């Protein structure tokens, strides 16, 4: 079964953070909403600096990643904080 690979893009550093696997864009967004609840993280303090991106897919049966070029925009974390 294919799952999606996501990364949070840090606008200030111009880098993508360590990738993580989720089933859908919705579940990846929910993970980011959880990150925003932690008051001691940069995600909570500076949500305007971060963007959730889908960077590819992961075939868990073959163990093969596939890149999505260019990465697909999902959501600005600052928009999640307002919800």
C-alpha positions in Angstrom: 0.0 0.0 0.0 1.3 3.4 -0.9 1.4 6.1 1.8 2.5 9.7 1.4 5.7 11.3 2.5 5.5 14.8 4.0 8.0 17.4 5.3 7.6 20.7 7.0 9.4 23.5 5.0 11.1 26.1 7.2 10.9 29.4 5.3 13.5 31.1 7.6 16.2 28.4 7.0 15.1 27.5 3.5 15.2 23.8 4.3 12.8 20.8 4.6 12.6 19.0 7.9 12.9 15.3 8.4 10.2 13.5 6.4 7.3 11.6 8.0 4.8 9.1 6.6 1.0 9.6 6.7 -1.9 8.0 4.9 -3.6 11.2 3.6 -3.1 15.0 3.5 -5.8 15.2 6.2 -3.9 13.0 8.7 -0.7 14.9 8.0 -2.5 18.1 8.6 -3.8 16.7 11.9 -0.2 15.8 12.9 0.8 19.5 12.3 -2.2 20.6 14.4 -0.8 18.5 17.3 2.6 20.1 16.9 1.1 23.6 17.2 -0.4 22.7 20.6 3.0 22.3 22.2 3.8 25.8 23.5 7.6 25.1 23.6 8.1 24.5 19.9 9.0 26.8 17.1 5.8 25.7 15.3 3.7 27.2 18.1 5.9 30.3 18.5 6.4 31.1 14.8 3.8 29.2 12.8 4.1 31.7 9.9 7.6 30.3 9.2 6.4 26.8 8.3 4.6 25.1 5.5 3.4 21.4 5.2 4.5 19.9 1.9 3.9 16.5 0.3 7.3 15.4 -1.0 6.5 12.0 -2.3 5.1 8.5 -1.6 6.3 5.4 0.2 5.5 1.9 -1.0 5.5 -0.1 2.2 5.4 -3.4 0.4 8.5 -2.8 -1.8 10.2 -0.4 0.6 10.6 2.2 -2.2 10.2 5.9 -1.9 9.1 8.0 -4.9 9.7 11.8 -5.0 7.1 14.3 -5.9 8.8 16.9 -8.0 8.2 19.7 -7.2 6.8 19.1 -3.7 3.1 19.7 -3.4 1.9 22.5 -1.1 -0.6 21.3 1.5 -1.1 24.0 4.1 0.5 27.0 5.9 0.8 26.1 9.6 -0.3 29.6 10.6 -3.7 28.9 9.0 -4.0 25.8 11.3 -3.2 27.8 14.4 -6.2 30.0 13.7 -8.7 27.1 13.6 
